[in-house]
Amino acid sequence: MDTDLLMEAGKRGIHLLFETETITEAYQQDADHLRDALAGRFEEIQFVIANVIKLGDANAARAYISGLAPAFRYMLVLLYFDLLDSRLSRHPTLH
């Protein structure tokens, strides 16, 4: 998957990897509880992220993500938006 293309789409408000409902659910989670739920599972988190990146297109990645346990789905949403926010602060969109 082309991560630059993914981030460029995200800058325009098109979030190819997640359903709107998943994004909403992720932001309704208690961040501390989510962090605790995934504590000590670093290898699993790396595995999930590597699999998403390996997939050939956003539809395959979206299907893969939708089959993950909720804590992993929510973690991916929050990480994605953290990366997107970081990228936007480094390269603000000029109108």
JOZI-V196216 format. One line per field, one symbol per residue. ss: DSSP state (A for helix, B for strand, O for the rest). phi: phi as a letter, one per 40 degrees, with the letter a starting at -180 (. if undefined). burial: + if it has 9 or more other ideal C-beta (glycine too) atoms within 8 Angstrom, else -. A space follows every 50 residues. Layout:
ss->???
phi->???
burial->???
//
This chain:
ss->OOAAAAAAAAAOOOOOOOOAAAAAAAAOOOAAAAAAAAOOOAAAAAAAAA AAAAOOOAAAAAAAAAOOOAAAAAAAAAAAAAAAAAAAAAOOOOO
phi->.cccccccccccgbbccbcdccccccccccdcccdccbdgbdccccdccc ccccccacccccccccccdddcdcccdccdccccccccccbccbb
burial->+----++-+++---++++---++-++--+----+---+------+--++- ++--+--+-+++-+++-+--++++++++++--++--++-------
//
